[in-house]
Amino acid sequence: MSRRVREKYLSLLDGSLDSREEAVLRAEISGKPELAEELKDIGAILEQCRAQGRREFGLDHGFANEVLAGLQGTEAPRRAGAGWLPSGMPRVAAAFSLCVLMLLSITLVRDWQIASEKRLAIGQSQPPTGAGGGRMIAYNDMRVSQNVNGALAYFEGTAGALAMLISGALCLAAAGMKRYRLALAFLILAISIFALRSMMGSFFNDSKIMSQRPLPIEEISKRIA
Amino acid sequence: MTTEREEQLQDSQLVRRILAGRRDDYTLLVRRHQDRVYSLIMRQIGDPQLSRELAQDTFVRAYSGLRGFRHEARFDTWLIRIALNVTRSYFASRRFRERERTVTLEPDIHGGAVEMDAGGEEETALRLRRAIAKLKPKYRDVLVLCTMESRTYKEAAEILGLPVGTVCSRMNTALAELRRIMQRLGGR
């Protein structure tokens, strides 16, 4: 009650209360001497504070030089990126991250090439399962499941791990350069990739996919017949 | 010496120049804002020497943290926030508590040559300052900004990084608290 009235009273003192509201407030106060006393005190305090605020104080011109003299021992402020690491360290960290990135990329591409060559070899060596002499792919084709499985394994395995590593390295580099928001973003990305990989591993893992092997062609023909 | 062109540079331009290594340009910024910062502190502390010291501390802190200054905010807003923090630290310090123990309602007890036209007025000001010093920092900051600094609730909210509604509510509480403290101190 008192709080609400106080707020209204402050508005009245600021002159932001219209005449109707003012009349309501005055009517409310008139019946309560204690409240009226409190508001009167508050008005007086407010006026004292404002009177203090009207007093102006100034400093001489020598003050700026004093401040500058006081800064002699203080380290000069620097732009973002030149933080707590010794100068040149962010560059070293970035170069290191880049090297790791390149090495991982090379390994990944090589693995991927080997894997795709193997798959291709398997695809060519396997007898066609669908109509059209091997050029058409039928439902439940072995090669489809193998490729889907390969892609999932790829995301769950090396590609996901690489993305995680890159995000982690970039997170460290960003933190080293005092770009904490960017570092946080990379951290979230790394954690998200980890979560995604875990989910893929749990719900779409190789063994589950591979267990759904396609039926032999004889069985399919028999069923159709 | 500063040229007229340098005097006309905006705060943010000066900050960029200082960050680029021109330390001397900081004197321009200090000269531009020293009275505002000093007044803010002086109105709360009342001791010229101590206020000068705290103003200096404010500018040293501002210099050290200049890299953290975001150019979308106004420099003086940012500086006022630092000055409030410096004052806050002072009120929380042992130095203030020891000073409080020795203080009486004598206007020039700390050697502060505060020119006042009437002794009664200074006594009132001193009592008010003592009461404000006893307020919780969050209420004190709002009270100082909205009354002594004549800032609007919106401006105070911007300086303190609070919603306007919170500032209104704190202002309300601050006044009620201040009344209680002043009654306890004996007089208003």
Interface residues (C-beta under 8 A of the other chain):
Chain A: R3 R6 E7 L10 E38 D41 I42 A44 I45 L46 Q48 C49 R50 A51 Q52 G53 R55 E56 F57 G58 L59 H61 F63 A64 N65 E66 V67 L68 G70 L71 T74 E75 A76 P77 R78 R79 A80
Chain B: I18 L19 A20 G21 R23 D24 Y26 T27 V30 R31 Q34 D35 Y38 S39 M42 R43 P48 S51 R52 A55 Q56 F59 V60 Y63 S64 G65 L66 R67 T124 A125 L128 R129 I132 L143 T147 M148 E149 S150 C168 M171 N172 L175 A176 L178 R179 M182 R188
